Amino acid sequence: MNSGGEDNARLRKELTFRNALVQLTNDLLVSKLDASFYQTALERTIKLVPAADGGSVMARHEDGRYHFEAAYHYDFGALQQVSLSEDDLGPRREHTEVTVISVADYNQRLQADQVTSFQEAGNLDRIKATLSVPLRVGDQTLGYFNLDNFADRNAFDSEDMEIAAAIGAQVSVALYRLVLEHRLEEERKRYRHMAHHDPLTELGNRRLFMDSLGRALSVATRQNSRVGVLYVDMDRFKAVNDTYGHDAGDIVLTETAKRLRNGVRGGDVPARLGGDEFGIILMDIQGTDAARAIHDKICAALSQPIRFREHSITISASVGIAIYPDDSTDLEGLLRAVDTSMYIEKTGDSPQHSS
């Protein structure tokens, strides 16, 4: 009878654990890869592993070092000041399976500032045993769960290790999926950035400029405000390439972009439209005088010499101005107006349009 009762109790315990593991896995699979992911996984694990009194989670970052992502019964802020190399990991790096390790030798393995941060996190000297749970997918180690016991160096038994291994396997799968999704989203952001920015100067490109100008005019129409447009055409840029080479031309373009960024207000939009042509959208400009002040500031900045190796290159720019709705009430007309303004500044003559 006792044996049957023990078997039933063991089965109920196993069923409870499996249900908890399934619930944890489901919760992690719908999580985002943020602090709550690691903290949830850690706290649920500590609750399921009987001998675990506290613990932490380390994840491997792109710099190749392990950074703390969650903690329980420690000062997480102090742990966040620490990152560990493979050598800093100590005995745990020799194991690819769940294993009990000692952290008593941390003073010999770690730098003084690392030791200080660990001690500030609290409870470090209370640890009697640590159950190291590698988070692995294939031959990759994504991180570690550190489950700590504060009372008994022999606290973790085979059952604790089996439970921790099962949880670690599920967390590893969820973590790997989230890491892949995060990388995919970062790639999407990178491609979106590339589609709207000039790779040399990192300014917006013509596509971003036109999209931004269209939106700016729509807002200005609703709010009865003004939008300014500057068209910057660099003078004698071809001579720079012909005289000093394309490397010099690239330096001139990147320095021009830098000066344009520094010459406009925070909400304005500078862009490289192509070649040696730049455009600037002046958001909510007060009028021609305000636009002219920015025009003069930019012209003065662009006339300053640019260093290229042992050379000092001086290059100026012709900058046209147009204001919406003063010069035109539509996008195409505004672009014609700013192009005409630039042409007059460059040549002193009005352009001849064929009828």
C-alpha positions in Angstrom: 0.0 0.0 0.0 2.8 2.4 0.9 4.5 1.6 -2.4 1.4 2.4 -4.3 0.9 5.7 -2.4 4.5 6.7 -3.0 4.1 5.9 -6.7 0.9 8.0 -6.9 2.6 10.9 -5.1 5.6 10.6 -7.5 3.3 10.6 -10.5 1.3 13.6 -9.2 4.6 15.4 -8.6 5.8 14.6 -12.1 2.5 15.6 -13.7 2.6 18.9 -11.8 6.2 19.5 -13.0 5.3 18.7 -16.6 2.3 21.0 -16.5 4.4 23.8 -15.1 7.1 23.2 -17.7 4.6 23.3 -20.5 3.1 26.5 -19.1 6.6 28.1 -18.8 7.5 27.1 -22.4 4.2 28.5 -23.8 4.7 31.7 -21.9 8.3 32.1 -23.1 7.4 31.4 -26.7 5.0 34.3 -26.8 7.4 36.6 -24.9 9.7 39.3 -26.3 13.5 39.1 -25.8 13.7 41.5 -23.0 14.3 41.7 -19.3 11.0 40.0 -18.4 11.8 37.0 -20.5 14.9 36.2 -18.4 13.4 37.2 -15.1 10.3 35.0 -15.7 12.3 32.0 -16.7 14.6 32.4 -13.7 11.9 32.8 -11.1 9.9 29.9 -12.5 13.0 27.7 -12.5 13.9 28.6 -8.9 10.3 27.7 -7.9 10.6 24.3 -9.6 14.1 23.3 -8.4 13.6 22.5 -4.7 17.2 23.3 -3.6 17.5 26.6 -5.4 17.4 29.6 -3.0 18.5 32.3 -5.5 20.2 32.7 -8.8 21.0 34.7 -11.9 21.0 34.4 -15.7 23.9 35.2 -18.0 23.5 35.6 -21.8 26.2 35.7 -24.4 26.2 39.0 -26.3 27.7 39.8 -29.7 30.9 41.0 -28.0 31.5 37.4 -27.0 31.1 38.1 -23.3 28.5 37.0 -20.9 26.2 39.7 -19.4 23.7 39.3 -16.5 20.1 39.5 -17.7 18.2 38.6 -14.5 18.7 37.9 -10.8 16.8 36.6 -7.8 18.0 37.4 -4.2 20.8 39.6 -5.6 21.1 43.3 -6.5 20.6 43.1 -10.2 21.9 46.6 -10.7 25.3 45.6 -9.3 25.4 42.5 -11.5 24.7 44.5 -14.6 28.1 46.2 -14.0 29.8 42.9 -14.7 30.5 41.0 -17.9 32.5 37.8 -18.0 34.8 36.3 -20.6 35.1 32.6 -21.3 38.0 32.4 -18.9 36.1 34.3 -16.2 33.4 31.6 -16.2 35.7 29.3 -14.3 34.7 25.6 -13.9 31.3 25.9 -15.6 32.9 26.4 -19.0 34.3 22.9 -18.9 30.8 21.4 -18.8 28.1 21.2 -21.5 25.6 19.6 -19.2 24.0 20.6 -15.9 26.5 20.4 -13.2 27.2 21.5 -9.6 30.1 23.9 -9.4 31.9 25.9 -6.7 32.3 29.6 -7.0 34.7 29.9 -4.0 37.7 30.7 -6.2 36.1 33.8 -7.7 38.8 36.0 -6.1 41.5 34.2 -8.1 39.6 34.3 -11.4 38.2 37.8 -11.6 39.4 41.3 -11.8 39.1 43.5 -8.7 36.3 45.6 -10.1 34.4 42.4 -11.0 34.8 41.1 -7.5 33.6 44.4 -6.0 30.5 44.4 -8.2 29.7 40.8 -7.2 30.1 41.5 -3.5 27.9 44.6 -3.8 25.2 42.4 -5.3 25.0 40.6 -2.0 24.9 36.9 -0.9 28.0 36.0 -2.8 29.8 34.7 0.2 26.7 32.8 1.4 26.7 30.5 -1.7 27.4 26.9 -0.7 26.8 25.4 -4.2 25.8 26.5 -7.6 23.9 24.5 -10.2 25.2 25.6 -13.5 22.6 25.1 -16.3 24.0 25.8 -19.8 21.5 27.2 -22.3 22.6 25.4 -25.5 21.3 24.9 -29.0 23.5 22.5 -31.1 27.1 23.4 -30.3 26.3 27.0 -29.2 26.2 28.1 -25.6 23.7 31.0 -25.4 24.1 31.6 -21.7 23.8 30.1 -18.3 21.3 29.7 -15.5 23.1 29.9 -12.1 21.0 28.3 -9.4 22.4 28.9 -5.9 21.9 27.3 -2.6 22.9 29.2 0.6 22.8 26.4 3.2 24.3 23.1 2.0 27.1 22.3 -0.4 25.4 19.0 -1.2 21.9 20.5 -1.6 21.5 19.7 -5.3 20.7 16.1 -6.0 20.0 14.1 -9.2 16.3 15.2 -9.2 17.3 18.9 -9.0 19.7 18.3 -11.9 17.0 16.5 -14.0 14.5 19.3 -13.4 17.0 22.0 -14.2 18.1 20.2 -17.4 14.5 19.8 -18.6 13.9 23.5 -18.0 17.2 24.6 -19.5 16.3 22.7 -22.7 13.0 24.4 -23.1 14.4 27.8 -22.3 17.2 27.3 -24.8 14.8 26.6 -27.6 12.6 29.6 -26.7 15.7 31.8 -26.4 17.2 30.7 -29.7 13.9 31.4 -31.5 13.7 34.9 -29.9 17.4 35.6 -30.8 16.7 34.6 -34.4 13.6 36.8 -34.5 15.6 39.7 -32.9 18.4 39.3 -35.5 15.8 39.2 -38.3 14.1 42.4 -37.1 17.5 44.1 -36.8 18.2 43.1 -40.5 14.8 44.5 -41.5 15.6 47.7 -39.8 19.0 47.8 -41.5 17.5 47.3 -44.9 14.8 49.9 -44.2 17.6 52.3 -43.2 19.5 51.5 -46.4 16.5 52.1 -48.6 16.1 55.6 -47.2 19.7 56.7 -46.6 22.7 57.6 -48.6 25.5 55.0 -47.7 28.3 57.5 -47.9 27.0 60.5 -45.9 24.3 58.7 -43.8 21.9 61.5 -44.7 18.5 60.7 -46.0 18.3 60.0 -49.7 16.1 61.5 -52.4 13.3 59.0 -51.6 13.3 59.9 -47.9 13.5 63.6 -48.8 10.4 63.4 -51.1 8.4 61.4 -48.6 9.3 63.7 -45.8 8.5 66.8 -47.9 5.1 65.4 -48.9 4.2 64.8 -45.2 5.5 68.2 -44.1 3.3 70.0 -46.7 0.3 68.0 -45.5 0.9 69.0 -41.9 1.6 72.6 -42.9 -1.7 72.7 -44.9 -3.7 71.5 -41.8 -1.9 73.8 -39.3 -1.6 76.8 -41.6 2.1 76.9 -41.1 5.1 77.3 -43.5 7.8 74.8 -44.8 11.1 75.9 -46.2 13.1 74.0 -48.8 16.8 74.7 -49.4 18.5 73.2 -52.5 22.3 73.0 -52.2 24.4 72.5 -55.3 28.1 72.3 -54.7 30.3 74.5 -56.9 33.4 73.1 -58.6 32.9 69.7 -57.1 34.0 68.0 -60.4 37.3 69.8 -60.2 37.9 68.2 -56.8 37.5 64.7 -58.2 39.6 65.6 -61.2 42.4 67.2 -59.2 42.7 65.1 -56.0 40.8 61.9 -56.9 37.5 60.3 -55.7 38.8 59.7 -52.2 39.0 63.5 -51.8 35.5 63.8 -53.3 34.1 61.4 -50.7 35.8 63.4 -47.9 34.2 66.6 -49.3 30.8 65.0 -49.5 30.9 63.6 -46.0 32.2 66.8 -44.5 29.5 68.7 -46.4 26.9 66.4 -44.9 28.3 67.0 -41.4 28.1 70.8 -41.8 24.6 70.6 -43.1 23.5 68.6 -40.0 25.2 71.1 -37.8 23.6 74.1 -39.6 20.0 73.1 -39.3 17.6 72.8 -36.4 16.7 69.5 -34.7 13.5 68.8 -36.6 14.8 69.8 -40.1 15.6 67.1 -42.7 18.9 67.3 -44.6 19.3 64.8 -47.4 21.7 63.9 -50.2 19.7 64.0 -53.4 22.5 62.6 -55.6 25.9 63.5 -56.8 26.9 66.8 -55.3 23.3 67.9 -54.7 21.7 68.2 -51.2 18.3 69.3 -50.0 17.0 70.5 -46.7 13.5 70.6 -45.4 12.9 73.4 -42.9 10.0 72.4 -40.7 7.6 75.0 -39.5 9.7 77.9 -40.6 8.5 81.4 -39.7 9.2 82.9 -43.2 11.8 84.0 -45.7 14.0 85.8 -43.1 14.3 82.7 -40.9 15.1 80.6 -44.0 17.6 83.1 -45.2 19.4 83.0 -41.8 19.8 79.3 -42.1 20.9 79.7 -45.7 23.6 82.2 -44.7 24.8 80.0 -41.9 25.1 77.0 -44.2 26.9 79.0 -47.0 29.4 80.3 -44.4 30.0 76.8 -43.1 30.5 75.2 -46.6 33.0 77.9 -47.6 35.4 76.8 -44.9 38.4 74.8 -46.1 38.3 71.0 -45.9 41.5 69.0 -45.0 42.4 66.1 -47.3 45.8 64.7 -46.5 48.3 67.5 -47.0 45.8 69.6 -49.0 43.3 72.3 -48.0 40.3 72.2 -50.3 38.0 75.2 -50.4 34.6 74.7 -52.0 31.5 76.7 -51.9 27.8 76.0 -52.7 24.9 77.7 -54.4 21.8 77.4 -52.2 18.3 78.1 -53.4 15.4 78.9 -51.1 11.6 78.4 -51.5 8.8 78.7 -48.9 5.5 76.9 -48.8 2.9 78.3 -49.4 4.5 81.7 -50.3 6.3 80.5 -53.4 4.0 77.6 -54.3 1.1 75.7 -52.9 2.0 72.3 -54.2 5.1 70.0 -54.0 6.1 70.1 -57.7 5.8 73.9 -57.8 7.8 74.3 -54.7 10.6 72.1 -56.1 10.6 74.2 -59.3 10.8 77.4 -57.2 13.7 76.2 -55.2 15.5 75.0 -58.3 15.0 78.4 -59.9 16.3 80.2 -56.8 19.4 78.0 -56.8 20.0 78.6 -60.5 19.8 82.4 -60.0 22.2 82.2 -57.1 24.7 80.1 -59.1 24.5 82.1 -62.4 22.9 85.4 -61.6 20.4 84.8 -64.4 16.9 83.5 -64.5 16.6 80.1 -66.3 15.1 80.2 -69.7 12.1 77.9 -70.0 10.9 76.7 -73.3 7.2 77.1 -74.0 
